[in-house]
Amino acid sequence: MTTSEEAGKDFAQRLDNLFKQFTHPDGREFSYEEVQNGTDKAVTAAYIWRLRTGKATNPGYWVIKALSDFFDVDPSYFFQEGRQAAEIVNKQANANLADRFQESSVKDIALRASELDEAGRQAILGMIDYILHKKND
């Protein structure tokens, strides 16, 4: 494998990791179209797919910047060694989670749900999924 192919594979893996780590509140991954729109169409959905699957291997600065801004990570994430890149994503994911808990109602729901048994928590998750689904229709 050439250095360029290895770099493309690394980029694809890191982009894939962002899709898996940074999701909608209900856990769904962002679609390529949502990322395209979230980058003000700086990157097309088709190109995002090509980057994520490793079919495109040499994105330019503005593409990297747009994707970094969308997923709220530093652009250096795409160039760090494996462990450092994982630390960047984990740190940002934790910060995003902490931001979500700043709303008192979110905290209240989480605290009350922690007192339920597994069946009760699953019932609450089902209700939340139903509400989110109806909201998105």
Residue, then its C-alpha position, 0 to 999 in steps of 0.5 A: m500500500t502506498t503512503s497516499e493509500e494509507a493516508g486515505k485509509d486513515f482519513a476514511q477511518r477517522l471520518d467514519n469514527l466522527f460519524k459514529q461518535f457524533t450523532h443525533p440525540d436519539g443515536r442516529e448517525f447524521s446522513y451525508e445530506e445533513v453533513q452537506n447542508g451543515t457545511d453550507k454545501a462546502v462538501t457534497a454528500a457524494y464526496i463525503w461518502r467517497l471520503r468515508t469509504g476511502k474512495a477519495t483520499n486527498p481532501g483539500y484544506w477547506v473540505i477538512k475545515a468544513l468537516s471539522d467544523f461540522f463535527d466540532v473537532d479541531p482539523s488536526y484530528f485528521f493528522q494526529e497519531g491514532r491515540q491522540a486522535a481518539e483523545i481529541v474525539n473523546k474529549q469533544a464528545n464528553a464536552n458535547l455530552a456535558d453541554r446537553f446536561q446543562e439543561s436542568s430538564v435533561k438532568d432531571i430526566a437522566l437522574r429519575a431514569s437512573e432510579l428505574d429498573e432496566a424495563g423502566r429505562q427501556a420504556i422511557l427510551g421507547m417513549i423518547d424515540y416515539i416523540l423524536h420520530k413524531k417530531n421529525d415527521 
